[in-house]
Amino acid sequence: MATLIFDIETLATPWQDVPAITRGALTNWVEKGNFSDEEKKRKLADVQARTSLSPFTASIISLAVYDVERKTGAVYFSAADKDGSFTDGDFKYKVRSEKEILEDFWEGAGSYDTFVSFNGRTFSLPFIYHRSIAAGVKPTVDIARSRYVTKQTPPYHVDLLDEFSFHGAMSHRPSLPLLCGAYKIPHASLLGGEEVAESYASGQHRLIAEKNAADVEAITALYALWKQNLAPRTWINATEL
């Protein structure tokens, strides 16, 4: 079995560059709502602050992958310096446009039986699919979108956020840093998700790529823990055939 861990970093499109029809779709409810001027201003600011979370108002600026069996990884990331590619540890860092990031991902995707993410089912995977469509990049495989791994067919998709929150049964959905702290998993990321936009604006593209790689390393360790303790036996048996 070949297993690929993946994770993305995204950047909101400047609000003024978002198509008017899209801005209207996002803010129409605020404009028509019975809100005070102060409330309206606050709600509009909140809408704009969340645009990095949608593939319709943001782009992928870094995509990190790690081959579990081969113990090698790659980070495809956007940077002003087109010659900024480098190697560090198990990861090769390659400067790419968003379209090239997606092309590289889908080129290698066909070689894997299992994809592993953290919050991939509702965020990373839909983001990758929608941005691929927008960029004119055709997906090469149909990665499982079913929520439960026991009901999937290859290639499987294990969303560790879903698995560790018992598919939403827990009242609090744990973050990746929270799980790493609880299980003593090293997590070398020195950059919070909310700091990505500021880092990108200041030209710290390499820092974002390294944060992406650190997240993937943490997800890889968490996946090993899940397989050992929580993975359904029927799924383990199916993947070992």
Secondary structure by P-SEA (a helix, b strand, c coil): cbbbbbcbbbbbcccccccaaaaaaaccccccccccaaaaaaaaaaaaaacccccccccccbbbbbbcccccbbbbbbccccccccccccbbbbbbcaaaaaaaaaaacccccbbbbccccccaaaaaaaaaaaaccccccccccccccccccccccccaaaaaaccccccccccaaaaaaaacccccccccccaaaaaaaacaaaaaaaaaaaaaaaaaaaaaaaaaccccaaaaaaaac
